[in-house]
């Protein structure tokens, strides 16, 4: 289970998530959830060996989409061999915020274009992180099959 289920009156089951983060030094912090750790780029100069906050958010969107595909593929009897998600975020400086995120879902499959579109619809409709982000920033994307090489 990815979260802790709680019952709230009138809402049914809710999941709760917990992450703790702490500063290690002026250039890196560490986030911990369950038995996992992620180094965070929290320096003003930037690090190449860890994700900065925006990259971490984009990775969370990608993970949400991949997890959504894993969830709905069996329900749709959708056959696939692989999934790749590519994301591009645009950030404005003042006030600082992400204004848009574009994504491309690349699916290694022999399914029809109609079924590929159905998969995309389901991923967009039921993604917790992607729906949360889409409420605050433009989130647009496409789905396509892997090019046969």
C-alpha positions as CSV (number, residue, x, y, z in Angstrom):
1,X,0.0,0.0,0.0
2,X,1.3,3.4,-0.9
3,X,-0.4,5.4,1.8
4,X,-2.3,5.1,5.1
5,X,-6.0,4.7,4.7
6,X,-8.2,6.6,7.1
7,X,-12.0,7.0,7.3
8,X,-13.3,10.6,7.2
9,X,-17.0,11.2,7.7
10,X,-18.8,11.6,4.4
11,X,-15.8,10.9,2.3
12,X,-15.1,7.2,2.7
13,X,-11.5,6.0,2.7
14,X,-8.7,8.6,2.2
15,X,-5.0,7.9,1.7
16,X,-2.4,9.8,3.6
17,X,1.2,10.1,2.7
18,X,4.2,11.1,4.8
19,X,7.6,12.4,3.6
20,X,10.3,13.9,5.8
21,X,13.1,16.0,4.4
22,X,16.2,17.4,6.1
23,X,19.1,19.6,5.1
24,X,22.4,17.8,4.9
25,X,24.5,20.8,4.0
26,X,24.3,23.9,1.9
27,X,24.1,21.9,-1.3
28,X,21.9,18.9,-0.7
29,X,19.0,17.7,1.4
30,X,17.5,14.2,1.9
31,X,13.9,13.2,1.5
32,X,12.7,10.0,3.2
33,X,9.5,8.0,2.7
34,X,9.0,4.4,3.9
35,X,12.3,2.7,3.3
36,X,13.4,5.0,0.4
37,X,15.6,8.0,0.3
38,X,16.1,10.6,-2.4
39,X,18.9,13.2,-2.5
40,X,17.5,16.7,-3.3
41,X,19.3,19.5,-5.1
42,X,18.7,22.4,-2.7
43,X,21.7,24.5,-3.6
44,X,21.3,27.8,-5.4
45,X,24.1,26.8,-7.8
46,X,22.5,23.5,-8.8
47,X,23.8,19.9,-8.7
48,X,23.9,17.4,-11.5
49,X,23.7,14.3,-9.2
50,X,20.3,15.0,-7.8
51,X,16.8,16.2,-8.8
52,X,16.0,19.9,-8.1
53,X,12.4,20.6,-6.9
54,X,11.0,21.1,-10.4
55,X,12.6,18.0,-11.7
56,X,11.3,16.1,-8.7
57,X,7.8,17.3,-9.5
58,X,8.1,16.3,-13.1
59,X,9.3,12.9,-12.0
60,X,6.3,12.6,-9.8
61,X,4.0,13.3,-12.7
62,X,5.8,10.7,-14.8
63,X,5.6,8.1,-12.0
64,X,1.9,8.9,-11.6
65,X,1.3,8.4,-15.3
66,X,3.2,5.1,-15.5
67,X,1.5,3.8,-12.3
68,X,-1.9,4.8,-13.9
69,X,-1.0,2.8,-17.0
70,X,0.0,-0.2,-14.8
71,X,-3.4,0.1,-13.1
72,X,-5.7,0.5,-16.1
73,X,-3.9,-1.7,-18.7
74,X,-5.2,-5.0,-17.1
75,X,-8.7,-3.6,-16.8
76,X,-8.6,-2.7,-20.5
77,X,-6.8,-5.9,-21.5
78,X,-4.3,-3.5,-23.0
79,X,-1.1,-5.3,-24.0
80,X,2.2,-3.3,-23.8
81,X,5.9,-4.1,-23.7
82,X,7.1,-0.8,-22.3
83,X,6.3,2.8,-21.4
84,X,8.4,6.0,-21.5
85,X,7.2,9.5,-20.3
86,X,9.0,12.6,-21.5
87,X,8.1,15.9,-19.8
88,X,9.0,19.5,-20.4
89,X,8.2,22.2,-17.8
90,X,8.2,26.0,-18.3
91,X,8.9,28.1,-15.2
92,X,8.4,31.9,-14.9
93,X,10.6,33.9,-12.6
94,X,8.3,36.5,-11.1
95,X,6.3,35.2,-9.3
96,X,8.1,31.9,-9.4
97,X,5.8,29.2,-10.7
98,X,5.4,26.5,-13.3
99,X,3.1,27.8,-16.0
100,X,3.0,24.8,-18.3
101,X,4.0,21.2,-18.5
102,X,4.0,19.3,-21.7
103,X,4.4,15.5,-21.8
104,X,4.6,12.7,-24.3
105,X,3.6,9.1,-23.4
106,X,5.5,6.6,-25.6
107,X,4.0,3.1,-25.5
108,X,5.6,0.0,-26.9
109,X,2.5,-1.8,-28.1
110,X,0.7,-3.3,-31.1
111,X,-2.7,-2.0,-29.9
112,X,-4.9,0.1,-32.3
113,X,-4.8,3.9,-32.3
114,X,-8.3,3.9,-30.8
115,X,-7.2,1.7,-27.8
116,X,-4.1,3.9,-27.4
117,X,-6.3,6.9,-27.1
118,X,-8.5,5.1,-24.6
119,X,-5.4,4.4,-22.5
120,X,-4.5,8.1,-22.6
121,X,-8.0,9.1,-21.6
122,X,-7.9,6.8,-18.6
123,X,-4.4,7.9,-17.5
124,X,-5.5,11.6,-17.7
125,X,-8.8,11.0,-15.9
126,X,-7.5,8.9,-13.0
127,X,-4.0,10.3,-12.2
128,X,-3.8,11.7,-8.7
129,X,-0.6,13.7,-9.1
130,X,-1.3,14.7,-12.8
131,X,-4.8,15.9,-11.9
132,X,-3.5,17.9,-8.9
133,X,-0.9,19.6,-11.0
134,X,-3.3,20.2,-13.9
135,X,-5.5,22.3,-11.5
136,X,-2.6,24.7,-11.0
137,X,-0.7,24.7,-14.3
138,X,-1.4,23.9,-17.9
139,X,-0.7,20.2,-18.4
140,X,-1.0,19.0,-22.0
141,X,0.4,16.0,-23.8
142,X,0.1,13.3,-26.3
143,X,0.4,9.5,-26.5
144,X,2.0,7.6,-29.3
145,X,3.4,4.2,-29.9
146,X,7.1,3.4,-30.0
147,X,8.6,3.8,-33.5
148,X,9.6,0.5,-35.0
149,X,13.3,0.6,-35.5
